[in-house]
Amino acid sequence: MSFTAVWPINDRADAEAADELTVSTPDDVDALLGRLAEPGAGPAVIEHQDRPLMDDTEGLLGAPGQTKIPDHDVAATVHGGYGYLTYADPDHDYSTLVGEPDSPGYHSEYVDYPAGAGVPVEALGLALKDFLATAARPTCVAWQAA
């Protein structure tokens, strides 16, 4: 099993700067967390290759019904010493983690994490390793409506 993470890099010299990593082992998850903690790294959009695709009925990527898109919406980031994760799929509404009450909010162009949604980076790592192994919403963390 594997997933691909793609994230923007805030670089004044390159407005299109981004990075990508295909994750297939627990060690790769650790490497991803390290890269997401680097200065300028934005939230990673994560697509698990072992989940089904669905018809793009809204026309997000072309003519409605002509393209297949992932059946899930997952994003993760590391910010201020905390890990953040959002998740949605056909069986689960868009949600974020129940985190440390003192964790700050994080806002980006793609995803917003409310204050209190950040967890220790190690907990984010466990959640991503669970997602890697199961292709399902991680059960080792608590979720709340976003």
HELIX and SHEET records of a PDB file:
HELIX    1   1 PRO A   26  LEU A   36  1                                  11    
HELIX    2   2 VAL A  121  THR A  134  1                                  14    
SHEET    1   A 7 ALA A  18  VAL A  23  0                                        
SHEET    2   A 7 PHE A   3  PRO A   8 -1                                        
SHEET    3   A 7 ALA A  44  HIS A  48 -1                                        
SHEET    4   A 7 ASP A  73  HIS A  79 -1                                        
SHEET    5   A 7 TYR A  82  ASP A  89 -1                                        
SHEET    6   A 7 HIS A  92  LEU A  97 -1                                        
SHEET    7   A 7 TRP A 143  ALA A 145 -1                                        
SHEET    1   B 6 ALA A  18  VAL A  23  0                                        
SHEET    2   B 6 PHE A   3  PRO A   8 -1                                        
SHEET    3   B 6 ALA A  44  HIS A  48 -1                                        
SHEET    4   B 6 ASP A  73  HIS A  79 -1                                        
SHEET    5   B 6 TYR A  82  ASP A  89 -1                                        
SHEET    6   B 6 VAL A 119  PRO A 120 -1                                        
SHEET    1   C 2 LEU A  53  ASP A  55  0                                        
SHEET    2   C 2 LYS A  68  PRO A  70 -1                                        
SHEET    1   D 2 TYR A 106  HIS A 107  0                                        
SHEET    2   D 2 ASP A 112  TYR A 113 -1                                        
END                                                                             
